[in-house]
């Protein structure tokens, strides 16, 4: 299934533009070409479970006053809304209560621009009407130009070993999108996510991936469990152990072993062509499985819960050190890459004499 989102951007003839996060320091002109300076929201949708209009996008940063000054109209009536910016988490959220309806005519009225959209209630995501949606396991990742065979095997691996019910691939403007839809369109949902990915090596000014993760958390994974693993990552773990940990702690983290590029002797290779990994376990860049409702915001490597106090609320990070499954890990296949960051040298050949053999993923890969 294909999902089209409802983006909202600052018109080209409006002078105001988002500036990079100041913590990232200077950014070259070349890097700025990948920076998102104009999108306010990447998607606006209806949360049918609580009758709420939701907008999710990159952090507003310096354009926050511009967004806060807008008016929100739903089915002809102006609605009060909340808008909260989370610059450190690279995401912002708009919320407005709406009446129960099957169709919503939404107008976002800014000081110098108006955005109109028609939104439909997605009853398949309404937990009150569709109780079978509760407890579903959702796998998500962002992808651009990855080989469709890699993505197909990645989906099959997680469905066979972890009982994944829904897969959401956020496609970041792939050239092979038509081939991807033809190959996996029956077993995965493809979300059009054609937004600037962000300047590489700039932690606070790259928005496409963190907003995609939080979009999946809040739109598609509600009431369920979210698996956060990239296209080049395969989890080696026990399903029952994972679900037990999530039930107890609401999130479980996993460390990794890098699987370097050992020449497979052919051009059309995939996961099963690599069976040697580094012996040392990588304890940074952890990934996780989490209870979607219990976690308020997520990033590629962390999760946060919202703590309410007498006069305010704040976000508290779930400390991964205390929530790591020491008996599990994921394999990060450096050779499964489009090499879009050549400076990382992921395709550098490594002699297998310095590695250890690990065929766990091969034994777990479904046959046929």
C-alpha positions as CSV (number, residue, x, y, z in Angstrom):
1,X,0.0,0.0,0.0
2,X,1.2,3.5,-0.8
3,X,0.7,6.4,1.6
4,X,0.8,10.0,0.5
5,X,1.4,12.6,3.2
6,X,0.0,16.1,3.5
7,X,3.0,18.4,3.7
8,X,2.9,22.1,4.6
9,X,5.7,24.4,3.5
10,X,6.5,28.1,3.6
11,X,5.8,29.5,0.1
12,X,8.8,30.5,-2.1
13,X,7.7,34.1,-2.2
14,X,7.8,34.4,1.6
15,X,11.2,35.7,2.9
16,X,11.3,33.8,6.2
17,X,13.3,30.5,6.2
18,X,14.4,28.1,8.8
19,X,18.0,28.4,9.9
20,X,20.1,25.4,11.0
21,X,20.4,24.6,14.6
22,X,23.1,26.8,16.2
23,X,24.7,23.8,18.0
24,X,25.8,22.5,14.6
25,X,28.1,25.5,14.0
26,X,29.1,26.4,10.5
27,X,27.6,24.5,7.6
28,X,29.1,24.7,4.1
29,X,27.1,25.9,1.1
30,X,27.2,22.3,-0.3
31,X,25.8,20.9,2.9
32,X,23.1,23.5,3.1
33,X,21.7,22.1,-0.2
34,X,20.4,19.1,1.8
35,X,19.0,21.2,4.7
36,X,15.3,21.7,5.0
37,X,14.6,25.4,5.3
38,X,11.0,25.5,4.3
39,X,8.7,22.6,5.4
40,X,6.6,23.4,8.4
41,X,4.9,19.9,8.6
42,X,5.8,16.7,6.8
43,X,2.3,15.4,7.4
44,X,-1.1,16.6,8.8
45,X,-3.5,13.8,9.7
46,X,-6.4,12.8,11.9
47,X,-5.8,10.6,14.9
48,X,-9.2,8.8,15.0
49,X,-8.6,7.2,18.4
50,X,-8.8,10.6,20.2
51,X,-10.5,12.8,17.6
52,X,-7.4,15.0,17.1
53,X,-5.8,16.9,14.3
54,X,-2.0,16.2,14.3
55,X,0.7,17.9,12.4
56,X,4.3,16.6,12.6
57,X,7.4,18.1,11.1
58,X,10.9,19.3,11.7
59,X,11.7,21.7,14.5
60,X,10.5,25.2,13.8
61,X,13.6,26.8,15.4
62,X,13.6,30.4,14.3
63,X,10.3,30.2,12.5
64,X,8.4,29.2,15.6
65,X,6.7,32.6,16.0
66,X,5.5,32.3,12.4
67,X,3.9,28.9,13.1
68,X,2.4,29.9,16.5
69,X,0.7,32.9,14.8
70,X,-1.3,30.8,12.4
71,X,-5.1,30.0,12.7
72,X,-6.5,26.5,12.4
73,X,-9.9,25.9,10.8
74,X,-11.7,22.6,10.7
75,X,-15.0,22.1,8.9
76,X,-15.6,25.9,8.9
77,X,-14.8,26.5,12.6
78,X,-11.7,27.9,14.1
79,X,-10.0,25.5,16.5
80,X,-7.6,26.1,19.4
81,X,-4.4,24.3,19.0
82,X,-1.1,23.5,20.7
83,X,2.2,23.7,19.0
84,X,5.3,22.4,20.8
85,X,8.8,22.6,19.3
86,X,11.5,20.0,20.3
87,X,14.7,21.3,18.7
88,X,16.9,18.8,20.5
89,X,14.8,15.9,19.3
90,X,14.5,17.4,15.7
91,X,10.7,17.3,15.6
92,X,7.7,19.6,16.3
93,X,4.0,18.7,17.0
94,X,0.7,20.4,16.3
95,X,-2.4,19.1,18.0
96,X,-6.0,20.3,17.9
97,X,-9.2,18.6,19.1
98,X,-11.8,18.1,16.4
99,X,-15.4,16.8,16.3
100,X,-16.0,13.2,15.3
101,X,-16.5,13.1,11.5
102,X,-15.6,10.9,8.6
103,X,-14.3,13.9,6.5
104,X,-12.4,17.0,7.6
105,X,-11.9,20.2,5.6
106,X,-8.8,21.7,7.2
107,X,-7.3,25.2,6.6
108,X,-4.0,26.3,8.1
109,X,-4.0,30.1,7.8
110,X,-0.6,31.7,8.2
111,X,0.0,35.5,8.1
112,X,0.9,35.4,4.4
113,X,-0.3,32.0,3.1
114,X,-3.2,29.6,3.4
115,X,-3.0,25.8,3.1
116,X,-6.2,23.8,2.5
117,X,-6.5,20.0,2.7
118,X,-9.2,17.4,2.9
119,X,-8.5,14.7,5.5
120,X,-10.4,11.4,5.9
121,X,-10.8,9.5,9.1
122,X,-8.8,6.2,8.9
123,X,-11.0,3.8,10.8
124,X,-8.5,1.0,10.3
125,X,-6.3,2.9,12.7
126,X,-9.1,3.6,15.2
127,X,-8.4,1.4,18.2
128,X,-11.9,1.8,19.6
129,X,-13.4,0.5,16.4
130,X,-10.7,-2.0,15.4
131,X,-9.4,-3.7,18.6
132,X,-7.3,-6.1,16.5
133,X,-5.0,-3.2,15.7
134,X,-3.9,-3.1,19.3
135,X,-0.7,-5.0,20.0
136,X,0.4,-5.1,16.4
137,X,4.1,-5.3,15.6
138,X,5.3,-2.6,13.3
139,X,8.7,-2.4,11.6
140,X,9.9,0.9,10.1
141,X,12.9,2.4,8.3
142,X,13.8,5.2,6.0
143,X,15.3,4.2,2.6
144,X,16.6,5.8,-0.6
145,X,17.8,3.8,-3.7
146,X,18.5,0.6,-1.8
147,X,18.3,-2.5,-3.9
148,X,14.8,-3.9,-3.9
149,X,16.2,-7.4,-3.3
150,X,17.8,-6.1,0.0
151,X,14.5,-4.6,1.1
152,X,12.5,-7.7,0.2
153,X,14.8,-10.0,2.2
154,X,14.8,-7.5,5.1
155,X,11.0,-7.6,5.2
156,X,10.9,-11.4,5.0
157,X,13.5,-11.8,7.7
158,X,11.6,-9.7,10.3
159,X,8.2,-11.1,9.4
160,X,9.4,-14.7,9.7
161,X,11.3,-14.3,13.0
162,X,9.4,-11.6,14.9
163,X,5.8,-11.9,13.6
164,X,5.8,-8.4,12.1
165,X,2.2,-7.3,11.2
166,X,3.0,-4.1,9.3
167,X,6.1,-2.7,7.6
168,X,6.4,1.0,6.8
169,X,9.2,2.1,4.5
170,X,9.6,5.8,4.3
171,X,11.0,6.4,0.8
172,X,13.2,9.4,0.6
173,X,12.9,10.0,-3.2
174,X,14.3,6.8,-4.6
175,X,15.0,6.5,-8.3
176,X,13.8,2.9,-8.2
177,X,10.5,3.6,-6.5
178,X,8.4,1.9,-9.2
179,X,10.5,-1.3,-8.9
180,X,10.2,-1.2,-5.1
181,X,6.5,-0.8,-5.2
182,X,6.2,-3.7,-7.6
183,X,8.5,-5.9,-5.5
184,X,7.2,-5.3,-2.0
185,X,3.9,-3.4,-2.4
186,X,1.8,-6.4,-1.3
187,X,3.7,-6.9,2.0
188,X,4.9,-3.4,3.0
189,X,3.5,0.1,3.1
190,X,5.5,2.7,1.3
191,X,5.3,6.2,2.6
192,X,6.3,9.0,0.2
193,X,8.8,11.0,2.3
194,X,10.6,13.1,-0.3
195,X,12.1,15.7,2.0
196,X,15.7,16.9,2.3
197,X,17.5,14.3,4.4
198,X,19.8,16.9,6.0
199,X,23.5,17.8,5.9
200,X,25.6,14.8,6.8
201,X,27.6,14.8,10.1
202,X,25.3,17.6,11.4
203,X,23.5,16.1,14.4
204,X,20.8,18.7,15.0
205,X,20.0,19.9,11.5
206,X,19.0,16.6,9.8
207,X,15.3,16.0,10.1
208,X,14.0,13.5,7.6
209,X,14.8,10.3,9.6
210,X,13.8,11.4,13.2
211,X,10.5,12.9,11.9
212,X,9.8,9.7,10.0
213,X,10.3,7.6,13.1
214,X,8.0,9.8,15.2
215,X,5.5,9.9,12.4
216,X,5.3,6.1,12.4
217,X,5.2,6.1,16.2
218,X,2.2,8.4,16.3
219,X,0.3,7.6,13.1
220,X,0.8,3.9,12.3
221,X,2.1,2.2,15.5
222,X,-0.4,3.4,18.0
223,X,-1.5,0.7,20.4
224,X,1.3,-1.6,19.2
225,X,5.0,-2.3,19.3
226,X,7.5,-0.5,17.1
227,X,10.7,-2.2,15.7
228,X,13.3,0.4,14.7
229,X,15.9,-1.2,12.5
230,X,17.5,0.1,9.2
231,X,17.5,-1.7,5.9
232,X,21.1,-2.9,6.5
233,X,20.4,-4.2,10.0
234,X,19.1,-7.7,11.0
235,X,18.2,-8.4,14.6
236,X,19.4,-11.7,16.2
237,X,17.2,-12.2,19.2
238,X,14.3,-14.3,20.7
239,X,10.9,-13.0,19.9
240,X,9.3,-14.1,23.2
241,X,12.2,-12.5,25.2
242,X,11.7,-9.2,23.3
243,X,8.0,-9.0,23.9
244,X,8.5,-9.9,27.6
245,X,11.0,-7.1,28.0
246,X,8.8,-4.6,26.2
247,X,5.9,-5.6,28.5
248,X,8.0,-5.0,31.6
249,X,10.1,-1.9,30.6
250,X,8.2,-0.5,27.6
251,X,11.5,-0.6,25.6
252,X,14.4,-2.9,25.0
253,X,17.7,-1.8,23.4
254,X,20.2,-3.9,21.3
255,X,23.9,-3.4,20.6
256,X,25.5,-4.5,17.3
257,X,28.3,-6.2,15.5
258,X,29.5,-4.7,12.3
259,X,29.6,-7.0,9.3
260,X,32.2,-5.5,7.0
261,X,32.5,-5.9,3.3
262,X,34.3,-9.2,2.5
263,X,34.3,-9.6,-1.3
264,X,31.4,-11.9,-2.1
265,X,32.7,-12.6,-5.6
266,X,29.6,-11.3,-7.3
267,X,27.8,-8.0,-8.0
268,X,24.3,-8.9,-7.0
269,X,24.9,-9.8,-3.4
270,X,22.7,-9.7,-0.3
271,X,22.7,-10.5,3.4
272,X,23.4,-14.2,3.1
273,X,26.6,-13.5,1.1
274,X,28.2,-12.1,4.3
275,X,29.0,-14.4,7.2
276,X,31.9,-12.8,8.9
277,X,31.7,-10.0,11.5
278,X,33.9,-8.1,13.8
279,X,34.3,-9.9,17.2
280,X,33.9,-6.7,19.3
281,X,30.4,-5.6,20.2
282,X,29.5,-2.0,19.3
283,X,27.8,-0.3,22.2
284,X,27.0,3.0,20.5
285,X,24.2,3.6,18.0
286,X,21.9,1.1,19.7
287,X,18.6,0.2,18.2
288,X,15.4,-0.7,20.0
289,X,11.9,-2.2,20.1
290,X,9.4,-0.1,22.1
291,X,5.8,0.1,23.2
292,X,4.5,2.9,20.9
293,X,2.0,4.4,23.4
294,X,4.4,4.4,26.4
295,X,7.1,6.4,24.5
296,X,6.4,10.0,23.6
297,X,9.3,10.7,21.2
298,X,12.0,8.6,19.7
299,X,15.2,9.0,17.6
300,X,17.2,6.6,15.6
301,X,19.0,5.4,18.8
302,X,17.0,6.6,21.9
303,X,13.5,6.9,23.3
304,X,11.9,9.4,25.7
305,X,8.9,9.3,28.0
306,X,6.8,12.4,29.0
307,X,6.8,13.0,32.8
308,X,4.1,15.3,34.1
309,X,4.8,17.4,37.2
310,X,2.7,19.9,39.1
311,X,3.3,22.9,36.9
312,X,5.0,21.5,33.8
313,X,6.0,18.4,31.9
314,X,9.3,17.3,30.6
315,X,10.9,14.6,28.5
316,X,13.0,11.9,30.2
317,X,15.3,9.7,28.2
318,X,15.0,5.9,28.8
319,X,18.5,5.0,29.8
320,X,19.7,2.4,27.3
321,X,22.5,1.0,29.6
322,X,19.9,-0.4,32.0
323,X,17.6,-1.7,29.2
324,X,20.0,-3.6,26.9
325,X,19.3,-7.2,26.1
326,X,22.8,-8.6,26.7
327,X,21.8,-12.0,25.1
328,X,20.8,-10.4,21.7
329,X,22.4,-8.1,19.1
330,X,21.8,-6.9,15.6
331,X,24.1,-7.3,12.6
332,X,25.0,-4.1,10.8
333,X,25.9,-5.0,7.2
334,X,28.3,-2.4,5.9
335,X,28.2,-3.8,2.4
336,X,24.4,-3.4,2.1
337,X,24.7,0.3,1.2
338,X,24.2,2.7,-1.7
339,X,27.5,4.3,-0.5
340,X,25.8,7.7,-0.2
341,X,28.4,8.6,2.4
342,X,31.6,7.6,0.7
343,X,33.7,9.2,3.4
344,X,32.6,6.4,5.7
345,X,34.4,3.8,3.5
346,X,31.8,1.1,4.1
347,X,32.8,-0.8,0.9
348,X,36.5,-1.1,2.0
349,X,37.4,-4.8,1.7
350,X,38.3,-6.5,5.0
351,X,40.2,-9.8,5.1
352,X,38.1,-12.4,6.9
353,X,41.2,-13.6,8.9
354,X,40.5,-10.7,11.3
355,X,36.9,-11.6,11.7
356,X,34.7,-14.3,13.3
357,X,32.2,-16.4,11.4
358,X,28.5,-15.7,12.3
359,X,25.8,-17.4,10.1
360,X,23.0,-16.8,12.6
361,X,21.1,-14.6,10.1
362,X,21.5,-17.2,7.4
363,X,20.0,-19.8,9.5
364,X,17.1,-17.4,10.4
365,X,16.4,-16.4,6.8
366,X,13.2,-17.9,5.6
367,X,13.4,-20.4,2.8
368,X,11.5,-20.0,-0.5
